[in-house]
Amino acid sequence: MTILPATFDAKLFRENSETVLAKLEKHLADQSLRGLELSDPARLIAAARALMTEEREKIADFDEEKLAAIVDLYLATGIQVHSPSYMGRQFSGVVPLAGVIDFVSSVVNQPSSFYEAGQLPNAVERIMADELNSFIGWPAGSFAMVTTSGGSLANLTALLAARNRAFPDYWSHGGAALAGGARPAIAVGADVHYSVSRAAGVMGIGEEQIVRLPLDRDYRIDPAQARSALDRAARTGLRVFCLVASAGTTSVGAFDPIGELADLAHERDCWLHVDGAHGASLLVSDELRGALRGIAEADSLTWDAHKMMFVPAPCTLLFYRNREHSLAAFRQQASYVFDEEPDIYAALDSGGKNFECTKRPMIMTLWALWAIYGRALFAEKIEYLCGLTRDAYEILEATPDFETVHRPEANILCFRHRPAGLSEEAVHRFQVAVRSRVKHQGKFFISKVDVDGVAALRVVMMNHETTTAHFRLLLTEIRKAGRELLHAGAASR
Ligand SMILES: Cc1ncc(COP(=O)(O)O)c(C=O)c1O
């Protein structure tokens, strides 16, 4: 067999896949405490370069050992989402089977913006839209859902739809459509994810056109103060066309009061977008759904399945309450892809509604897990993680050298270590230094965030193998780091 056909050979493909699967099995079975071991970038680049063939003229022979070395290097570096000591970020420890489905997607390569290329992905998008809407509550057939590559892009897409609804000539005339009128603006909670202000920037909405709404003591938008802020914005000539609520802020996992904000938005003819990238998944749990009370009143919702639905990234769902609005973000003609008179096939295309032309059939992983295991897989895992986070909070409350900074509403918990001898002025720097030292100790991966301007340690419980025993071990590790820092005299003054 010459080499080109061999690279596509089905039997070799299976044999090589089995080698890789065996490595993944070992990787998944390793439940040791592994933090984030940061490799020196220069060394990692050198190690990767050393794996490259020197052959330039013809296709190099397949080298089984090289494939094994590539996979080993991949597994050894980077974030260890399957370790029980991984508590650092919102990246998901995926259900491994979802990885297998993603593997199929990669091999069959059926992009999903158009039904004719990706038939099953487009068909099951309809099924998942209906399944998940059963927790939102919109009437069948009245709403729409489109998948898109990440929560950031979903937020941008929803804001575009909101802007085009409020300023119908904007798409064709650009900024000239506003001549002499009020300036477009959006209103966001002070803790909104940066992707929202970035999306505003992309749309030509300057920082001064972003109305930041004050938060209450629980880090949620305060509706009364929001009302005054919107009044003030209107007096300065801003037309707030979209209010963005967060369902699970990135920093502390706070849920804005969606129902009250929906009333406020509707009163002012303003679109309500809910950024539920992190927390929308709580909807599938009977126990936790209440955090998103009022969600059926929102105009659009961003829902990252690659966070709390435990499938590979990206897998984001963008919902619209009014199905017509799903066509509002982009208003283009392109005869090579968009049919003037869609038939029953083209009616399932999402290309007119999402930014991507070639789009990963991301829904396949979510649908396959849902089809095989059903909703309870997700509900049970999310309930466990949120319960674990509440238990961790109680542990901290009962531990004098730690301070909680909020009561967790989901699976994100921020706190500070305050050992005796730490001066008040040093608290901020101390948390930053502790986090960095814990990271370098290599057993736990946690993050940090500023809360009320002072750094806090942050855990995001994403792995159901993590228990309160692991959390107590983490506290021991933090104390050890703290002692060493205090001993060295750094950060204590
Ligand atoms: C609340 C919130 N919105 C949006 C995003 C961005 O989502 P993505 O990383 O999928 O682009 C994040 C990511 O952490 C988030 O926490």
The ligand as an SDF file (V2000), in Angstrom:
LIG
                    3D

 16 16  0  0  0  0  0  0  0  0999 V2000
  -21.3490   34.1370   32.4260 C   0  0  0  0  0  0  0  0  0  0  0  0
  -20.5070   33.8170   31.2230 C   0  0  0  0  0  0  0  0  0  0  0  0
  -20.8630   34.2870   30.0340 N   0  0  0  0  0  0  0  0  0  0  0  0
  -20.1540   34.0340   28.9170 C   0  0  0  0  0  0  0  0  0  0  0  0
  -19.0150   33.2680   28.9800 C   0  0  0  0  0  0  0  0  0  0  0  0
  -18.2330   33.0120   27.7300 C   0  0  0  0  0  0  0  0  0  0  0  0
  -18.5360   31.7580   27.2660 O   0  0  0  0  0  0  0  0  0  0  0  0
  -17.5640   30.9840   26.2640 P   0  0  0  0  0  0  0  0  0  0  0  0
  -16.3070   30.7250   27.0370 O   0  0  0  0  0  0  0  0  0  0  0  0
  -18.3210   29.7630   25.9250 O   0  0  0  0  0  0  0  0  0  0  0  0
  -17.3290   31.8700   25.0900 O   0  0  0  0  0  0  0  0  0  0  0  0
  -18.5890   32.7550   30.2120 C   0  0  0  0  0  0  0  0  0  0  0  0
  -17.3560   31.9560   30.2990 C   0  0  0  0  0  0  0  0  0  0  0  0
  -16.8510   31.6300   31.3120 O   0  0  0  0  0  0  0  0  0  0  0  0
  -19.3570   33.0300   31.3630 C   0  0  0  0  0  0  0  0  0  0  0  0
  -19.0070   32.5710   32.5690 O   0  0  0  0  0  0  0  0  0  0  0  0
  1  2  1  0
  2  3  1  0
  2 15  2  0
  3  4  2  0
  4  5  1  0
  5  6  1  0
  5 12  2  0
  6  7  1  0
  7  8  1  0
  8  9  2  0
  8 10  1  0
  8 11  1  0
 12 13  1  0
 12 15  1  0
 13 14  2  0
 15 16  1  0
M  END
$$$$
